Amino acid sequence: MKSRRWRYTQLPTQVEDTLSGEEGEEEEKEEEKKEEEAVPAPAPQDPVEPQLTEASRVLGASEIRQLGLHLPPRVGGRPWSLVFCTSKDGFSLRRLYRQMEGHSGPVLLVLRDQDGQMFGAFSSSAIRLSKGFYGTGETFLFSFAPQLKVFKWTGSNSFFVKGDLDSLMMGSGSGQFGLWLDGDLYRGGSYPCATFNNEVLARQEQFCIEELEAWVLS
């Protein structure tokens, strides 16, 4: 009888020891979990600063860095190659088209008008002659007024870029263009449009171009 009682009285103690052991393991796991959660996540890498093949006559280092943050990830780190600028190639839209031949990569079009205002557009593909609008939702308009404002695609239509011999148009809606340039690349206009829901990019709706550059990102 004593032997049975001894065995009986020992069972709860063994169960308690087992439970206390399991609780100890659970506490250790909880502590390990807390320690893992407490480890800070690695900081995101800084975006690669754009590298230009030559100096820009329109944008400064600060504007270039700011624009670089809004470019699609697929072009991050790609060099900017100047394929056209009015100071070297003249004020001619046809010349711009010719300079773009052989290029398929995205293009950054930057302008400075007679008021010193800097603005422009990012096109997902090279600027070219076309019968209709082309491009993708990566296309956007921007303006430094004086802080950078970027106007991305709203999804309301697909009127991204259209080029003919007499004009270049980017963004449209209700008969107005977000950015419009004439065949001489001398005069232009900017109006709110449905494609980008943009503000007027220049200080005035109509402007005269002082300098224009086209950079291929490839």
NUNUZA-478002 format. One record per residue: z, y, x of N, C-alpha, C in turn; residue number from 1; residue in one letter. Coordinates in nm, 4 decimals, padded with zeros to 6 digits, always signed. Last residue first. Layout:
BEGIN
n.Z|n.Y|n.X|ca.Z|ca.Y|ca.X|c.Z|c.Y|c.X|pos|code
Z|Y|X|Z|Y|X|Z|Y|X|NUM|a .
...
This chain:
BEGIN
n.Z|n.Y|n.X|ca.Z|ca.Y|ca.X|c.Z|c.Y|c.X|pos|code
-07.1322|+05.5195|+01.9159|-07.1768|+05.3824|+01.9405|-07.1598|+05.3501|+02.0884|218|s .
-07.1659|+05.7728|+01.7328|-07.0473|+05.6992|+01.7754|-07.0848|+05.5529|+01.7968|217|l .
-07.3443|+06.0627|+01.7985|-07.3545|+05.9231|+01.7580|-07.2344|+05.8491|+01.8173|216|v .
-07.3249|+06.3911|+01.6840|-07.2714|+06.2936|+01.7783|-07.2869|+06.1533|+01.7211|215|w .
-07.4771|+06.6929|+01.6599|-07.4767|+06.5589|+01.6001|-07.4367|+06.4590|+01.7066|214|a .
-07.3958|+07.0357|+01.6002|-07.4046|+06.9216|+01.6908|-07.4038|+06.7915|+01.6110|213|e .
-07.4697|+07.3785|+01.5720|-07.4609|+07.2476|+01.5058|-07.4787|+07.1386|+01.6103|212|l .
-07.3870|+07.7204|+01.5289|-07.4016|+07.6063|+01.6196|-07.3856|+07.4781|+01.5399|211|e .
-07.4215|+07.8944|+01.3159|-07.4230|+07.9486|+01.4512|-07.4464|+07.8377|+01.5545|210|e .
-07.5645|+07.9138|+00.9997|-07.5168|+07.8250|+01.1067|-07.5305|+07.8933|+01.2422|209|i .
-07.4434|+08.0966|+00.7267|-07.5444|+08.0857|+00.8312|-07.4854|+08.0045|+00.9462|208|c .
-07.3692|+08.0046|+00.3817|-07.3352|+08.0448|+00.5179|-07.4562|+08.0358|+00.6094|207|f .
-07.2202|+07.9986|+00.0627|-07.3425|+08.0026|+00.1420|-07.3098|+08.0602|+00.2794|206|q .
-06.9521|+08.0021|-00.0069|-07.0359|+07.8908|-00.0532|-07.1670|+07.8835|+00.0244|205|e .
-06.7329|+08.0811|+00.2669|-06.8173|+08.1207|+00.1559|-06.9053|+08.0026|+00.1166|204|q .
-06.5999|+07.9417|+00.4537|-06.5246|+08.0467|+00.3851|-06.6001|+08.0980|+00.2639|203|r .
-06.6874|+07.5919|+00.4010|-06.6912|+07.7187|+00.4740|-06.6070|+07.8222|+00.3993|202|a .
-06.6382|+07.3966|+00.2066|-06.6032|+07.3711|+00.3458|-06.5979|+07.4986|+00.4296|201|l .
-06.4826|+07.3998|-00.1000|-06.5902|+07.4623|-00.0240|-06.5512|+07.4543|+00.1231|200|v .
-06.3322|+07.0726|-00.1408|-06.3308|+07.2175|-00.1552|-06.4553|+07.2716|-00.0851|199|e .
-06.4407|+06.7612|-00.2954|-06.4105|+06.8516|-00.1845|-06.3969|+06.9966|-00.2270|198|n .
-06.4943|+06.5142|-00.4107|-06.3941|+06.6030|-00.4698|-06.3458|+06.7049|-00.3658|197|n .
-06.7016|+06.3566|-00.3228|-06.5857|+06.3701|-00.2346|-06.4721|+06.4549|-00.2925|196|f .
-06.8738|+06.3400|-00.5463|-06.8694|+06.2320|-00.4473|-06.7422|+06.2353|-00.3642|195|t .
-06.8645|+06.5765|-00.6941|-06.7929|+06.4578|-00.7436|-06.7781|+06.3496|-00.6385|194|a .
-06.8046|+06.8822|-00.5123|-06.8918|+06.7789|-00.5693|-06.8103|+06.6558|-00.6040|193|c .
-06.8048|+07.2294|-00.4381|-06.7278|+07.1121|-00.4810|-06.8224|+07.0103|-00.5449|192|p .
-07.0406|+07.3216|-00.1810|-06.9865|+07.3366|-00.3152|-06.9013|+07.2143|-00.3496|191|y .
-07.2144|+07.4964|+00.0635|-07.1107|+07.3960|+00.0375|-07.0468|+07.4256|-00.0971|190|s .
-07.5139|+07.5523|+00.2546|-07.4250|+07.5780|+00.1425|-07.3237|+07.4656|+00.1269|189|g .
-07.7107|+07.7264|+00.5066|-07.6533|+07.6111|+00.4396|-07.5654|+07.6519|+00.3240|188|g .
-07.9555|+07.8138|+00.7550|-07.8733|+07.8433|+00.6375|-07.8219|+07.7147|+00.5750|187|r .
-08.0603|+07.6743|+00.9721|-08.0085|+07.8103|+00.9893|-07.9162|+07.8487|+00.8745|186|y .
-08.2198|+07.4545|+00.9778|-08.0812|+07.4425|+01.0256|-08.0222|+07.5794|+01.0556|185|l .
-08.4568|+07.4666|+00.8530|-08.4484|+07.5388|+00.9805|-08.3114|+07.5243|+01.0459|184|d .
-08.4154|+07.3344|+00.6141|-08.5026|+07.2732|+00.7126|-08.5005|+07.3397|+00.8487|183|g .
-08.0591|+07.3716|+00.5339|-08.2025|+07.3905|+00.5134|-08.2833|+07.3330|+00.6294|182|d .
-07.7944|+07.1681|+00.4088|-07.8522|+07.2419|+00.5212|-08.0022|+07.2546|+00.4994|181|l .
-07.4968|+07.1183|+00.2290|-07.6427|+07.1286|+00.2226|-07.6909|+07.2143|+00.3382|180|w .
-07.2322|+06.9385|+00.0996|-07.2835|+07.0069|+00.2183|-07.4348|+07.0015|+00.2128|179|l .
-07.2029|+06.8757|-00.1681|-07.0834|+06.9043|-00.0885|-07.1185|+06.9791|+00.0386|178|g .
-07.4158|+07.0240|-00.4127|-07.3985|+06.9392|-00.2946|-07.2730|+06.9795|-00.2167|177|f .
-07.4848|+06.9995|-00.7653|-07.4322|+07.0702|-00.6488|-07.4069|+06.9722|-00.5347|176|q .
-07.5507|+06.8648|-00.9978|-07.6509|+06.9508|-00.9374|-07.6044|+07.0294|-00.8162|175|g .
-07.3339|+06.7023|-01.0563|-07.3611|+06.8181|-01.1419|-07.4559|+06.9173|-01.0747|174|s .
-07.3193|+06.6013|-00.7217|-07.2620|+06.5867|-00.8550|-07.2835|+06.7148|-00.9328|173|g .
-07.2891|+06.4808|-00.3812|-07.3535|+06.5498|-00.4923|-07.2810|+06.5231|-00.6233|172|s .
-07.3232|+06.4395|-00.0300|-07.2348|+06.4501|-00.1459|-07.3014|+06.5287|-00.2571|171|g .
-07.5428|+06.6146|+00.1584|-07.4337|+06.5173|+00.1696|-07.3354|+06.5397|+00.0553|170|m .
-07.8769|+06.6786|+00.2618|-07.7726|+06.6895|+00.1603|-07.6688|+06.5794|+00.1777|169|m .
-08.1119|+06.8761|+00.4169|-08.0228|+06.7618|+00.4363|-07.9057|+06.7807|+00.3416|168|l .
-08.4571|+06.9786|+00.3698|-08.3117|+06.9933|+00.3573|-08.2393|+06.8621|+00.3855|167|s .
-08.7268|+06.9345|+00.4078|-08.6819|+07.0711|+00.3831|-08.5313|+07.0889|+00.3770|166|d .
-08.7748|+06.6659|+00.4378|-08.8251|+06.7576|+00.5403|-08.7680|+06.8986|+00.5270|165|l .
-08.4615|+06.5063|+00.3473|-08.6059|+06.5244|+00.3363|-08.6486|+06.6295|+00.4381|164|d .
-08.1907|+06.2880|+00.3136|-08.2619|+06.3788|+00.4006|-08.4095|+06.3857|+00.3691|163|g .
-07.8711|+06.2313|+00.1920|-08.0135|+06.2294|+00.1589|-08.0835|+06.3316|+00.2470|162|k .
-07.5655|+06.0539|+00.1513|-07.6539|+06.1332|+00.2375|-07.7979|+06.1189|+00.1904|161|v .
-07.4172|+05.9789|-00.1018|-07.3586|+06.0084|+00.0290|-07.4466|+06.1014|+00.1140|160|f .
-07.3651|+05.9163|-00.3931|-07.4558|+06.0174|-00.3378|-07.4021|+06.0643|-00.2020|159|f .
-07.2424|+05.7330|-00.5625|-07.2793|+05.6906|-00.4266|-07.3800|+05.7878|-00.3634|158|s .
-06.9450|+05.8256|-00.7521|-07.0883|+05.8010|-00.7378|-07.1172|+05.7625|-00.5927|157|n .
-06.6687|+05.7907|-00.7478|-06.7333|+05.8294|-00.8734|-06.8847|+05.8137|-00.8701|156|s .
-06.5350|+05.7472|-00.5155|-06.5793|+05.6288|-00.5889|-06.6543|+05.6621|-00.7162|155|g .
-06.4607|+05.9452|-00.3438|-06.3800|+05.9289|-00.4648|-06.4154|+05.8015|-00.5410|154|t .
-06.4397|+05.9600|+00.0086|-06.5144|+05.9167|-00.1083|-06.4218|+05.8924|-00.2275|153|w .
-06.2442|+06.2380|+00.1411|-06.2982|+06.1017|+00.1417|-06.3688|+06.0713|+00.0085|152|k .
-06.2082|+06.5069|+00.3225|-06.2418|+06.4744|+00.1833|-06.3162|+06.3412|+00.1817|151|f .
-05.9616|+06.6590|+00.5165|-06.0621|+06.5533|+00.5097|-06.0823|+06.5145|+00.3636|150|v .
-05.8771|+06.9403|+00.6970|-05.8765|+06.8805|+00.5641|-05.9915|+06.7807|+00.5591|149|k .
-05.6965|+07.0859|+00.9608|-05.7954|+06.9875|+00.9192|-05.7708|+06.9379|+00.7767|148|l .
-05.6293|+07.4381|+00.9322|-05.5845|+07.3005|+00.9542|-05.6883|+07.2035|+00.8989|147|q .
-05.7322|+07.6755|+00.8463|-05.7670|+07.6358|+00.9831|-05.7196|+07.4927|+01.0163|146|p .
-05.9563|+07.4621|+00.8201|-05.9448|+07.5861|+00.7440|-05.8043|+07.6465|+00.7371|145|a .
-06.1936|+07.2552|+00.9030|-06.0753|+07.3112|+00.9686|-06.0545|+07.4506|+00.9096|144|f .
-06.3126|+06.9901|+00.7022|-06.3140|+07.1331|+00.7338|-06.1841|+07.1703|+00.8035|143|s .
-06.5323|+06.7197|+00.6049|-06.4083|+06.7752|+00.6608|-06.4252|+06.9240|+00.6893|142|f .
-06.6417|+06.4268|+00.4236|-06.6588|+06.5658|+00.4648|-06.5265|+06.6152|+00.5222|141|l .
-06.7502|+06.0848|+00.4862|-06.6557|+06.1865|+00.4374|-06.6949|+06.3249|+00.4884|140|f .
-06.8291|+05.7400|+00.4530|-06.8743|+05.8778|+00.4708|-06.7700|+05.9752|+00.4162|139|t .
-06.7533|+05.4945|+00.3689|-06.6863|+05.5466|+00.4890|-06.7196|+05.6943|+00.5120|138|e .
-06.9127|+05.4137|+00.1598|-06.7889|+05.4853|+00.1273|-06.7093|+05.5313|+00.2479|137|g .
-07.2447|+05.4688|+00.2987|-07.1359|+05.3878|+00.2415|-07.0136|+05.4754|+00.2157|136|t .
-07.6020|+05.5399|+00.2642|-07.4690|+05.5501|+00.3235|-07.3685|+05.4617|+00.2529|135|g .
-07.8386|+05.7448|+00.0737|-07.7986|+05.6247|+00.1464|-07.6592|+05.6458|+00.2050|134|y .
-08.0589|+05.8677|-00.1785|-07.9321|+05.8741|-00.1067|-07.9024|+05.7399|-00.0394|133|f .
-08.4160|+05.8516|-00.1166|-08.2969|+05.8620|-00.2005|-08.1721|+05.8718|-00.1153|132|g .
-08.5983|+05.8657|+00.0804|-08.6433|+05.8995|-00.0544|-08.5251|+05.9171|-00.1493|131|k .
-08.5276|+06.0170|+00.4010|-08.5075|+05.9141|+00.2988|-08.5587|+05.9619|+00.1637|130|s .
-08.4799|+06.0602|+00.7494|-08.5566|+06.0925|+00.6293|-08.5380|+05.9810|+00.5275|129|l .
-08.1379|+06.0386|+00.8740|-08.2803|+06.0073|+00.8738|-08.3470|+06.0597|+00.7468|128|r .
-07.8531|+05.9815|+01.0680|-07.9215|+06.0761|+00.9804|-08.0714|+06.0498|+00.9892|127|i .
-07.6992|+05.6551|+01.0801|-07.7732|+05.7650|+01.1417|-07.8404|+05.8534|+01.0367|126|a .
-07.4006|+05.5994|+00.8781|-07.5226|+05.5563|+00.9470|-07.5979|+05.6787|+00.9987|125|s .
-07.1816|+05.7237|+00.7744|-07.1639|+05.5854|+00.8185|-07.2866|+05.5294|+00.8891|124|s .
-07.1095|+06.0505|+00.8776|-07.2021|+05.9629|+00.8063|-07.1895|+05.8218|+00.8621|123|s .
-06.8913|+06.3113|+00.8373|-06.9071|+06.1829|+00.9059|-06.9981|+06.0978|+00.8184|122|f .
-06.9384|+06.6661|+00.8635|-06.9380|+06.5402|+00.7889|-06.9474|+06.4225|+00.8838|121|a .
-06.7904|+06.9973|+00.8751|-06.8976|+06.9010|+00.8953|-06.8799|+06.7753|+00.8136|120|g .
-06.6602|+07.2943|+01.0428|-06.6603|+07.1932|+00.9375|-06.7747|+07.0964|+00.9628|119|f .
-06.5199|+07.6006|+01.1330|-06.5662|+07.4704|+01.1797|-06.5537|+07.3674|+01.0668|118|m .
-06.6008|+07.9469|+01.1276|-06.5429|+07.8329|+01.0570|-06.6037|+07.7028|+01.1086|117|q .
-06.7149|+08.1734|+01.2232|-06.6321|+08.0968|+01.3159|-06.5659|+07.9768|+01.2525|116|g .
-06.8911|+08.2895|+01.0578|-06.7522|+08.3356|+01.0462|-06.6589|+08.2637|+01.1436|115|d .
-07.1247|+08.1550|+01.0976|-07.1185|+08.2916|+01.1480|-06.9774|+08.3503|+01.1395|114|q .
-07.0026|+07.8163|+01.1699|-07.0863|+07.9169|+01.1030|-07.0626|+08.0566|+01.1593|113|d .
-07.0408|+07.5140|+01.3276|-06.9644|+07.6391|+01.3299|-07.0548|+07.7460|+01.2690|112|r .
-07.0300|+07.1598|+01.2631|-07.0918|+07.2914|+01.2557|-06.9896|+07.4022|+01.2797|111|l .
-07.1098|+06.8188|+01.3214|-07.0114|+06.9266|+01.3277|-07.0834|+07.0611|+01.3350|110|v .
-07.1380|+06.4919|+01.2278|-07.2111|+06.6179|+01.2240|-07.1086|+06.7312|+01.2207|109|l .
-07.1371|+06.1833|+01.3580|-07.0460|+06.2921|+01.3256|-07.1243|+06.4221|+01.3395|108|l .
-07.2626|+05.8703|+01.2577|-07.2878|+06.0032|+01.3140|-07.1815|+06.1016|+01.2660|107|v .
-07.2937|+05.5182|+01.3379|-07.2389|+05.6299|+01.2617|-07.2588|+05.7628|+01.3354|106|p .
-07.6089|+05.3783|+01.4667|-07.4644|+05.3916|+01.4538|-07.4209|+05.5111|+01.3706|105|g .
-07.8693|+05.3734|+01.5214|-07.8302|+05.3195|+01.3906|-07.6808|+05.3407|+01.3630|104|s .
-08.1410|+05.5256|+01.6865|-07.9961|+05.5148|+01.6693|-07.9645|+05.4625|+01.5292|103|h .
-08.4109|+05.5535|+01.6745|-08.3593|+05.4546|+01.7688|-08.2093|+05.4386|+01.7628|102|g .
-08.3963|+05.8982|+01.6003|-08.4746|+05.7751|+01.6019|-08.4231|+05.6812|+01.7106|101|e .
-08.2688|+06.1380|+01.6282|-08.1908|+06.0272|+01.5722|-08.2661|+05.8935|+01.5764|100|m .
-08.4595|+06.3142|+01.7087|-08.3565|+06.2783|+01.8058|-08.2741|+06.1579|+01.7596|99|q .
-08.5972|+06.3421|+01.4685|-08.6627|+06.2777|+01.5830|-08.5609|+06.2314|+01.6862|98|r .
-08.4086|+06.4802|+01.3106|-08.4547|+06.3470|+01.2708|-08.5160|+06.2724|+01.3900|97|y .
-08.3977|+06.7190|+01.4618|-08.2777|+06.6365|+01.4460|-08.3156|+06.4938|+01.4070|96|l .
-08.6525|+06.8145|+01.4179|-08.6153|+06.7751|+01.5537|-08.4901|+06.6870|+01.5499|95|r .
-08.6304|+06.8758|+01.1501|-08.7249|+06.7716|+01.1907|-08.6926|+06.7221|+01.3321|94|r .
-08.4520|+07.0856|+01.1589|-08.4084|+06.9605|+01.0984|-08.5013|+06.8459|+01.1389|93|l .
-08.3909|+07.3099|+01.4118|-08.4972|+07.2371|+01.3419|-08.4453|+07.1039|+01.2902|92|s .
-08.3198|+07.5133|+01.6353|-08.2796|+07.5060|+01.4950|-08.3920|+07.4425|+01.4139|91|f .
-08.2804|+07.3485|+01.9604|-08.3363|+07.4425|+01.8647|-08.2904|+07.4175|+01.7220|90|g .
-08.1625|+07.1982|+02.1551|-08.2794|+07.1418|+02.0867|-08.3421|+07.2339|+01.9838|89|d .
-07.9472|+07.3478|+02.2552|-08.0430|+07.2869|+02.3474|-08.1742|+07.2475|+02.2793|88|k .
-07.8120|+07.4506|+02.0392|-07.8208|+07.5343|+02.1593|-07.9219|+07.4798|+02.2600|87|s .
-07.8077|+07.2464|+01.8510|-07.9003|+07.3576|+01.8311|-07.9154|+07.4436|+01.9563|86|t .
-07.8132|+06.9098|+01.9562|-07.7365|+07.0335|+01.9403|-07.8348|+07.1504|+01.9372|85|c .
-07.7982|+06.5569|+01.9532|-07.8662|+06.6789|+01.9101|-07.7680|+06.7951|+01.9078|84|f .
-07.6479|+06.3622|+02.0616|-07.7919|+06.3358|+02.0524|-07.8704|+06.4578|+02.0069|83|v .
-07.3704|+06.2851|+02.2444|-07.4391|+06.3982|+02.1829|-07.5902|+06.3723|+02.1826|82|l .
-07.1591|+06.0217|+02.1758|-07.2780|+06.0613|+02.2515|-07.3513|+06.1721|+02.1774|81|s .
-06.8388|+05.9149|+02.2095|-06.9204|+06.0047|+02.1295|-07.0371|+06.0512|+02.2165|80|w .
-06.7405|+05.5688|+02.2468|-06.7704|+05.7016|+02.3012|-06.8553|+05.7834|+02.2046|79|p .
-06.4922|+05.4020|+02.0497|-06.6324|+05.4163|+02.0897|-06.6563|+05.5567|+02.1461|78|r .
-06.2344|+05.4067|+01.9574|-06.2557|+05.3734|+02.0975|-06.3998|+05.3840|+02.1431|77|g .
-06.3273|+05.3163|+01.6333|-06.2200|+05.3596|+01.7218|-06.2452|+05.3151|+01.8646|76|g .
-06.5012|+05.2184|+01.4551|-06.5585|+05.3057|+01.5583|-06.4521|+05.3584|+01.6538|75|v .
-06.3496|+05.0669|+01.2833|-06.4582|+04.9993|+01.3555|-06.5202|+05.0868|+01.4642|74|r .
-06.1728|+05.2402|+01.1504|-06.1252|+05.1599|+01.2643|-06.2373|+05.0983|+01.3468|73|p .
-06.3258|+05.5601|+01.0785|-06.3038|+05.4185|+01.0449|-06.2604|+05.3395|+01.1680|72|p .
-06.1362|+05.8597|+01.1574|-06.2574|+05.7791|+01.1671|-06.2275|+05.6337|+01.1301|71|l .
-05.9084|+06.0055|+01.1693|-05.9631|+05.9785|+01.0360|-06.0912|+05.8954|+01.0387|70|h .
-05.8440|+06.0536|+01.4308|-05.7458|+05.9810|+01.3495|-05.8013|+05.9402|+01.2134|69|l .
-06.0477|+06.2169|+01.5253|-06.0431|+06.0771|+01.5678|-05.9485|+05.9928|+01.4838|68|g .
-05.9759|+06.4680|+01.4365|-06.0838|+06.3963|+01.3682|-06.0812|+06.2481|+01.4011|67|l .
-05.7749|+06.5256|+01.6261|-05.7433|+06.5182|+01.4837|-05.8503|+06.4411|+01.4062|66|q .
-05.9192|+06.5309|+01.8678|-05.8110|+06.4335|+01.8477|-05.7805|+06.4152|+01.6997|65|r .
-06.0917|+06.7466|+01.8157|-06.1469|+06.6132|+01.8430|-06.0414|+06.5052|+01.8194|64|i .
-05.9145|+06.9591|+01.7923|-05.9953|+06.9197|+01.6761|-06.0518|+06.7793|+01.6936|63|e .
-05.8150|+06.9645|+02.0585|-05.7252|+06.9412|+01.9456|-05.8018|+06.8938|+01.8230|62|s .
-06.0415|+07.0262|+02.2152|-05.9713|+06.8987|+02.2345|-05.8823|+06.8649|+02.1151|61|a .
-06.2823|+07.1822|+01.9905|-06.1934|+07.1796|+02.1052|-06.1227|+07.0452|+02.1128|60|g .
-06.6244|+07.1910|+01.8844|-06.4879|+07.1409|+01.8721|-06.4110|+07.1506|+02.0031|59|l .
-06.8647|+07.3178|+01.9818|-06.8061|+07.3493|+01.8513|-06.6579|+07.3135|+01.8459|58|v .
-06.9605|+07.2248|+02.2114|-06.9627|+07.3703|+02.1976|-06.8973|+07.4155|+02.0675|57|r .
-06.8160|+06.9560|+02.3938|-06.8656|+07.0088|+02.2675|-06.8588|+07.1613|+02.2690|56|s .
-06.9168|+06.7944|+02.6987|-06.8307|+06.8872|+02.6250|-06.8978|+06.9352|+02.4966|55|a .
-07.0166|+06.4469|+02.6853|-07.0237|+06.5819|+02.7398|-06.9413|+06.6743|+02.6520|54|e .
-06.9302|+06.2140|+02.5802|-07.0196|+06.2037|+02.6964|-07.0406|+06.3391|+02.7623|53|t .
-06.5872|+06.1859|+02.4903|-06.7172|+06.2469|+02.4701|-06.8003|+06.2384|+02.5975|52|l .
-06.3614|+05.9695|+02.3488|-06.4182|+06.0113|+02.4764|-06.5606|+06.0621|+02.4526|51|q .
-06.0727|+05.9887|+02.1380|-06.2184|+05.9832|+02.1550|-06.2614|+06.0361|+02.2922|50|p .
-05.7863|+05.7946|+02.2071|-05.8429|+05.9291|+02.1987|-05.9928|+05.9226|+02.2239|49|e .
-05.6691|+05.5373|+02.0078|-05.7442|+05.5707|+02.1278|-05.8083|+05.7077|+02.1103|48|v .
-05.3416|+05.5679|+01.8674|-05.4864|+05.5579|+01.8530|-05.5566|+05.6018|+01.9805|47|p .
-05.0688|+05.3762|+01.9962|-05.1285|+05.5067|+01.9743|-05.2793|+05.4913|+01.9606|46|d .
-04.9462|+05.0919|+01.8225|-05.0123|+05.1499|+01.9374|-05.0733|+05.2845|+01.9013|45|q .
-04.6267|+05.0872|+01.6637|-04.7724|+05.0782|+01.6581|-04.8354|+05.1466|+01.7776|44|p .
-04.3492|+04.9138|+01.8105|-04.4088|+05.0402|+01.7687|-04.5609|+05.0263|+01.7657|43|a .
-04.2176|+04.6115|+01.6824|-04.2885|+04.6821|+01.7890|-04.3566|+04.8067|+01.7368|42|p .
-03.9099|+04.6355|+01.5012|-04.0508|+04.5954|+01.5067|-04.1203|+04.6726|+01.6176|41|a .
-03.5843|+04.5545|+01.6349|-03.6829|+04.6518|+01.5858|-03.8250|+04.5999|+01.6005|40|p .
-03.3690|+04.3130|+01.5169|-03.4618|+04.3430|+01.6263|-03.5685|+04.4380|+01.5753|39|v .
-03.2347|+04.2504|+01.2894|-03.1944|+04.3733|+01.3572|-03.2881|+04.4108|+01.4705|38|a .
-03.3289|+04.0056|+01.2173|-03.3666|+04.1192|+01.1351|-03.3358|+04.2504|+01.2056|37|e .
-03.2032|+03.8533|+01.4129|-03.3492|+03.8601|+01.4119|-03.3968|+03.9807|+01.3324|36|e .
-02.9364|+03.8916|+01.3364|-02.9782|+03.9388|+01.4685|-03.1303|+03.9521|+01.4748|35|e .
-02.9411|+03.7684|+01.0893|-02.9127|+03.9113|+01.0969|-02.9589|+03.9698|+01.2298|34|k .
-02.9913|+03.5062|+01.1728|-03.0873|+03.5736|+01.0874|-03.0682|+03.7234|+01.0934|33|k .
-02.7605|+03.4518|+01.3147|-02.8885|+03.4516|+01.3851|-02.9947|+03.5269|+01.3060|32|e .
-02.5792|+03.4661|+01.1030|-02.5669|+03.5610|+01.2138|-02.6982|+03.5707|+01.2906|31|e .
-02.6676|+03.2497|+00.9525|-02.6706|+03.3835|+00.8938|-02.6645|+03.4896|+01.0026|30|e .
-02.6184|+03.0433|+01.1312|-02.7564|+03.0711|+01.0923|-02.7690|+03.2105|+01.0339|29|k .
-02.3411|+03.0593|+01.1382|-02.4168|+03.0825|+01.2610|-02.5615|+03.1163|+01.2292|28|e .
-02.2848|+02.9937|+00.8742|-02.2468|+03.1267|+00.9235|-02.3244|+03.1603|+01.0502|27|e .
-02.3781|+02.7319|+00.8722|-02.4431|+02.8310|+00.7866|-02.4126|+02.9718|+00.8336|26|e .
-02.1961|+02.6149|+01.0478|-02.3383|+02.6179|+01.0835|-02.4129|+02.7216|+01.0024|25|e .
-01.9635|+02.6519|+00.9003|-01.9753|+02.7148|+01.0319|-02.1198|+02.7247|+01.0750|24|g .
-02.0146|+02.4939|+00.6824|-02.0004|+02.6374|+00.6622|-02.0163|+02.7115|+00.7936|23|e .
-02.0153|+02.2456|+00.8089|-02.1393|+02.2941|+00.7491|-02.1345|+02.4443|+00.7275|22|e .
-01.7443|+02.2362|+00.8850|-01.8491|+02.2299|+00.9881|-01.9806|+02.2842|+00.9350|21|g .
-01.6210|+02.2424|+00.6418|-01.5958|+02.3557|+00.7310|-01.7006|+02.3591|+00.8424|20|s .
-01.7125|+01.9974|+00.5459|-01.7531|+02.1215|+00.4801|-01.7350|+02.2416|+00.5714|19|l .
-01.5786|+01.8234|+00.7259|-01.7244|+01.8227|+00.7162|-01.7763|+01.9514|+00.6558|18|t .
-01.3145|+01.8857|+00.6741|-01.3673|+01.9066|+00.8088|-01.5197|+01.9148|+00.8064|17|d .
-01.3020|+01.8126|+00.4061|-01.2798|+01.9532|+00.4412|-01.3365|+01.9826|+00.5788|16|e .
-01.3433|+01.5379|+00.4375|-01.4400|+01.6160|+00.3604|-01.4276|+01.7633|+00.3953|15|v .
-01.1109|+01.4714|+00.5790|-01.2409|+01.4510|+00.6422|-01.3494|+01.5318|+00.5718|14|q .
-00.9212|+01.5372|+00.3853|-00.9186|+01.6083|+00.5129|-01.0532|+01.5953|+00.5823|13|t .
-00.9776|+01.3535|+00.1814|-00.9966|+01.4967|+00.1579|-01.0020|+01.5756|+00.2888|12|p .
-00.9115|+01.1060|+00.3296|-01.0462|+01.1385|+00.2840|-01.0657|+01.2865|+00.2558|11|l .
-00.6405|+01.0657|+00.3804|-00.7242|+01.1162|+00.4897|-00.8609|+01.1613|+00.4401|10|q .
-00.5303|+00.9601|+00.1568|-00.4886|+01.0956|+00.1913|-00.5735|+01.1529|+00.3027|9|t .
-00.6450|+00.7069|+00.1660|-00.6740|+00.7959|+00.0551|-00.6416|+00.9395|+00.0920|8|y .
-00.5355|+00.5910|+00.3942|-00.6788|+00.6106|+00.3870|-00.7130|+00.7126|+00.2801|7|r .
-00.2687|+00.5926|+00.3135|-00.3075|+00.6685|+00.4342|-00.4566|+00.6975|+00.4302|6|w .
-00.2768|+00.4248|+00.0967|-00.2371|+00.5632|+00.0761|-00.2803|+00.6470|+00.1947|5|r .
-00.3463|+00.1840|+00.2241|-00.4368|+00.2428|+00.1273|-00.4055|+00.3903|+00.1071|4|r .
-00.1165|+00.1464|+00.3814|-00.2470|+00.1611|+00.4473|-00.3462|+00.2262|+00.3524|3|s .
+00.0800|+00.1217|+00.1933|+00.0859|+00.2375|+00.2824|-00.0488|+00.2604|+00.3463|2|k .
+00.0000|-00.1196|+00.0831|+00.0000|+00.0000|+00.0000|+00.0000|+00.1241|+00.0862|1|m .
